[in-house]
Amino acid sequence: MDLIKSQLTDSVMDQISGKLGADRQKTEVATDNILATLLEGLATNTQKNQGADVLSNVLEKDHDGSLLNNLHDLIDGRAEEKAPRAANGAGILKHLLGGNIFDISEVISKVSGLTNGKTMNLMMMLAPILMQTLGKQKRQQNMDSGGLASILTNTVSKTRQQQSGPNGGILKSLLDRDGDGSIVDDVAGMVLGRLFGR
């Protein structure tokens, strides 16, 4: 999470909140919860059904990290002209979340105070940044699928500890549908199954 958040500098967050027409603090809360939810699902799916291999291949093919060199174009939508698959936030989310994108957006809207529409737009901005960051990390560290699964699992574990405050608690209570205290299985049921049909 820290690696991904390091891409979201003050100027980038100002641009994102300005693009959304949203309060900066609400945008930051929504950003944290969107990234945490996507990471939970990614980590869970890398643990089964060759999920790590599939994710590794997707990153290798479409997400080399180059779009991180100009996040302003990515946020404004200009990067999609040059890299339609890598920068297509809506397309990435469709693969990552499938039909559950609206449920997840509603949860994060309740947590953050953003409207559903703004939350959806934010998710579309963040999805390529997340995938590009993972792809860059994979290349820089020459990670195989096992290393990719490990870094995701470690990141999620750390994120859970950091999100023990009120916002994390609200998100957990809304997403933890079976009441076992963990959103991992619940999010895994919603997130990223469609990635493997890509």
C-alpha positions in Angstrom: 0.0 0.0 0.0 2.8 2.4 0.9 4.4 1.8 -2.5 1.1 2.6 -4.3 0.4 5.6 -2.0 3.9 7.0 -2.8 2.6 7.6 -6.3 -0.2 9.7 -5.0 1.7 12.9 -4.1 -0.1 16.0 -2.8 -0.2 17.4 -6.3 -1.6 14.2 -7.7 -4.3 14.0 -5.0 -5.1 17.7 -5.6 -5.6 16.9 -9.3 -7.7 13.9 -8.5 -10.0 15.7 -6.1 -10.2 18.6 -8.5 -11.1 16.3 -11.3 -13.8 14.7 -9.2 -15.0 18.1 -7.9 -14.7 16.5 -4.4 -13.5 17.3 -1.0 -9.8 16.3 -0.6 -10.2 14.5 2.7 -13.2 12.5 1.5 -11.2 11.6 -1.6 -8.3 10.4 0.5 -10.6 8.2 2.6 -12.2 6.7 -0.5 -8.7 6.2 -2.1 -7.4 4.2 0.9 -10.5 2.0 1.0 -10.6 1.4 -2.8 -6.9 0.4 -2.9 -7.3 -1.8 0.2 -10.3 -3.6 -1.2 -8.7 -4.2 -4.6 -5.5 -5.5 -2.9 -7.5 -7.8 -0.7 -9.1 -9.4 -3.7 -5.9 -9.6 -5.7 -4.0 -11.3 -2.8 -6.8 -13.8 -2.2 -7.0 -14.8 -5.8 -3.2 -15.3 -6.2 -3.5 -18.1 -3.6 -5.7 -20.4 -5.8 -6.3 -21.7 -9.3 -3.0 -20.5 -10.8 -4.2 -17.0 -10.0 -0.7 -15.7 -9.4 0.4 -16.9 -12.8 -2.5 -15.3 -14.5 -2.0 -12.0 -12.7 1.7 -12.1 -13.5 1.0 -12.6 -17.2 -1.5 -9.7 -17.2 1.0 -7.4 -15.6 3.7 -8.5 -18.1 1.5 -7.9 -21.0 -0.3 -4.7 -20.2 1.3 -3.0 -17.2 5.0 -2.2 -17.3 4.8 0.9 -15.0 5.5 3.4 -17.8 2.3 5.3 -17.2 3.4 6.2 -13.8 5.9 8.6 -15.4 3.0 10.9 -16.3 0.2 10.4 -13.8 -1.4 13.8 -14.8 -2.1 12.5 -18.3 -3.4 9.2 -16.8 -5.8 11.0 -14.5 -7.0 13.4 -17.2 -7.7 10.5 -19.5 -5.1 11.5 -22.2 -3.0 8.4 -21.6 -5.7 6.1 -22.8 -5.1 7.2 -26.4 -1.5 5.9 -26.3 -2.1 2.9 -24.1 -5.8 1.9 -24.4 -5.6 -1.3 -22.4 -3.3 -0.2 -19.7 -5.0 3.1 -19.1 -8.6 2.0 -19.4 -9.8 2.2 -15.8 -13.3 1.1 -16.7 -12.0 -1.9 -18.5 -9.7 -2.9 -15.7 -12.4 -2.5 -13.2 -14.8 -4.7 -15.3 -12.2 -7.4 -15.2 -11.4 -6.9 -11.5 -14.8 -6.4 -10.1 -17.3 -7.6 -12.7 -20.9 -7.0 -11.8 -20.0 -6.2 -8.1 -18.5 -2.8 -8.9 -21.7 -1.1 -7.9 -21.9 -2.9 -4.5 -18.3 -2.0 -3.7 -18.7 1.6 -4.8 -21.8 1.9 -2.6 -19.9 0.7 0.4 -16.9 3.0 -0.2 -19.3 5.9 -0.8 -20.9 5.3 2.7 -17.4 5.2 4.3 -16.0 8.2 2.6 -18.9 10.5 2.1 -18.4 10.8 -1.7 -21.3 10.3 -4.0 -21.5 7.0 -5.9 -20.7 8.7 -9.1 -17.6 10.3 -7.8 -16.5 7.1 -6.1 -16.9 5.2 -9.4 -14.8 7.8 -11.2 -12.2 7.6 -8.5 -12.1 3.8 -8.9 -11.5 4.2 -12.6 -8.6 6.6 -12.0 -7.0 4.4 -9.3 -7.3 1.0 -11.1 -4.6 1.7 -13.7 -2.3 3.3 -11.1 -2.6 0.1 -8.9 -1.8 -2.2 -11.8 1.0 -0.1 -13.2 2.6 0.0 -9.7 2.4 -3.7 -9.4 3.8 -4.2 -12.9 6.7 -1.8 -12.2 7.5 -3.6 -8.9 7.4 -6.9 -10.7 9.9 -5.8 -13.3 12.2 -4.0 -11.0 12.5 -6.9 -8.6 12.2 -9.5 -11.3 9.5 -11.2 -9.4 8.0 -14.5 -10.5 4.3 -15.4 -9.7 5.3 -16.6 -6.2 7.0 -13.4 -5.4 4.1 -11.4 -6.6 1.7 -13.4 -4.5 3.9 -12.9 -1.5 4.2 -9.2 -1.8 0.4 -8.9 -2.2 -0.2 -11.0 0.9 2.3 -9.0 2.9 0.8 -5.7 1.7 -2.7 -6.8 2.7 -1.6 -7.9 6.1 0.0 -4.5 6.8 -3.0 -2.7 5.4 -5.3 -4.5 7.7 -3.3 -3.4 10.7 -3.3 0.2 9.4 -7.0 0.2 8.9 -7.9 -0.6 12.4 -9.4 2.9 12.9 -13.0 4.0 12.5 -13.0 4.0 8.7 -11.5 0.6 8.4 -14.0 -0.7 10.9 -16.9 0.7 8.9 -15.6 -0.9 5.8 -15.1 -4.2 7.5 -18.5 -4.2 9.1 -20.2 -3.5 5.7 -18.1 -6.0 3.7 -17.8 -8.8 6.3 -21.1 -10.3 5.3 -20.5 -13.6 7.1 -19.5 -11.9 10.4 -16.2 -13.8 10.8 -14.3 -10.6 11.4 -12.4 -10.7 8.1 -13.3 -9.1 4.8 -10.9 -11.3 2.8 -13.4 -14.1 2.0 -16.2 -11.7 1.4 -14.3 -9.4 -0.9 -12.8 -12.4 -2.6 -16.3 -13.5 -3.4 -16.9 -10.2 -5.2 -13.5 -9.1 -6.5 -11.3 -10.2 -9.4 -12.9 -13.4 -10.5 -13.3 -11.9 -14.0 -9.6 -11.2 -14.2 -9.0 -14.8 -15.1 -11.3 -14.8 -18.1 -9.3 -11.9 -19.6 
